[in-house]
Amino acid sequence: MMKFLIAFALVATVSAGLLVPQPQYHYSKQVEEYDAHPRYQFSYGVDDKVTGDSKSQYEERDGDVVHGHYSLIDADGFKRTVHYTSDPHNGFNAVVNREPLVKVSPVVPVAHYTHEPAVAYHHAPEYHQHHY
């Protein structure tokens, strides 16, 4: 009987394998700070002559009022500048301005010269009637 218990204990130990302790997870409540009157100001600008990337932005916030502007170069070569404001009373409003980067000259009408067809004068045909 003793051999049976020893064999049983040996088989149980081998089949149990290595027990790895499971990680313990603890719930921790993180308190997020709330700012009832947020304030910030930022700006940046890029003017890369190699890639042609040119843009800038400025924004300022004081509580629920935000205003700022940004500009960029459109694909058609115009500089677009957007001035915007946002507040609880008026909502979001933006004014967009576009201006060419190079001075655009007014288009001068093209003078069209036409050659008048040469007038050829011929004698009118003469018809003779013969009486027999």
C-alpha positions in Angstrom: 0.0 0.0 0.0 2.9 2.3 0.8 4.3 1.7 -2.7 1.0 2.7 -4.2 0.9 6.0 -2.2 4.4 6.8 -3.2 3.8 6.0 -6.8 0.5 8.1 -6.7 2.3 11.0 -5.1 5.1 10.8 -7.7 2.6 10.7 -10.7 0.6 13.6 -9.2 3.8 15.7 -8.8 5.1 15.1 -12.3 1.7 15.7 -14.0 1.1 18.9 -12.1 4.0 20.5 -13.8 5.5 23.8 -12.8 2.9 26.2 -11.3 3.5 29.8 -12.4 2.1 32.4 -10.1 -0.6 34.5 -11.9 -0.1 38.3 -12.0 -2.2 40.2 -9.6 -4.3 43.1 -10.9 -5.3 45.8 -8.6 -7.9 48.4 -9.6 -6.7 51.9 -9.0 -8.8 54.9 -9.6 -7.1 57.7 -11.5 -8.3 61.1 -10.8 -8.2 63.3 -13.9 -7.8 67.0 -13.2 -10.5 69.3 -14.7 -9.8 72.9 -15.5 -13.0 74.9 -15.5 -11.3 77.8 -17.3 -8.6 76.4 -19.7 -6.0 78.8 -21.1 -3.3 78.2 -23.7 -1.5 79.8 -26.6 0.6 78.2 -29.3 2.1 78.8 -32.7 4.4 77.2 -35.2 5.7 77.8 -38.7 7.3 75.9 -41.5 9.1 77.4 -44.5 11.0 74.6 -46.3 12.6 75.9 -49.5 13.6 72.3 -50.6 10.2 70.8 -50.4 8.2 73.9 -50.9 6.2 73.3 -47.7 5.1 76.6 -46.2 2.5 76.9 -43.5 1.9 78.5 -40.1 -0.6 78.5 -37.3 -1.4 80.6 -34.2 -4.1 79.8 -31.7 -5.1 81.2 -28.3 -7.8 80.0 -25.8 -9.2 81.7 -22.8 -12.0 79.7 -21.2 -14.6 78.9 -23.9 -13.3 81.5 -26.4 -10.8 80.4 -29.0 -9.3 82.5 -31.8 -6.5 82.1 -34.2 -5.3 81.9 -37.8 -3.4 79.5 -40.1 -2.0 79.8 -43.6 -0.8 77.4 -46.2 0.1 77.3 -49.9 -2.7 75.7 -52.0 -1.9 73.4 -54.9 -2.8 76.2 -57.4 -0.1 78.5 -56.0 -2.3 80.8 -53.9 -1.7 81.5 -50.2 -4.8 80.7 -48.1 -5.1 82.4 -44.8 -8.0 81.4 -42.4 -8.8 83.6 -39.4 -11.2 81.9 -37.0 -13.0 82.4 -33.7 -15.2 80.2 -31.6 -17.2 81.0 -28.5 -20.4 79.7 -26.9 -22.5 82.6 -28.2 -21.5 82.8 -31.9 -20.2 79.3 -32.4 -17.4 78.7 -34.9 -16.8 81.4 -37.5 -14.0 81.6 -40.2 -12.9 84.1 -42.8 -10.9 82.7 -45.7 -8.6 84.9 -47.7 -6.7 83.8 -50.9 -4.0 85.8 -52.5 -1.6 84.9 -55.3 2.1 84.5 -54.4 3.2 86.1 -57.6 1.8 89.4 -59.0 -0.8 88.6 -61.6 -0.6 90.9 -64.5 -3.9 91.8 -66.2 -4.6 89.9 -69.3 -4.0 92.0 -72.4 -6.4 91.2 -75.3 -4.6 89.6 -78.2 -4.7 91.6 -81.5 -6.1 89.4 -84.3 -4.9 90.2 -87.8 -6.8 88.8 -90.6 -5.9 88.9 -94.2 -8.7 90.0 -96.5 -9.0 87.7 -99.4 -7.5 89.3 -102.5 -10.3 90.7 -104.7 -9.9 89.6 -108.3 -11.7 91.6 -110.9 -12.6 89.8 -114.1 -14.5 90.9 -117.1 -18.0 89.6 -117.2 -18.5 86.8 -119.6 -19.9 87.8 -123.0 -22.5 85.8 -124.6 -22.9 86.1 -128.3 -26.0 84.9 -130.0 -25.7 83.9 -133.6 -28.6 84.3 -135.8 -28.7 82.1 -138.8 
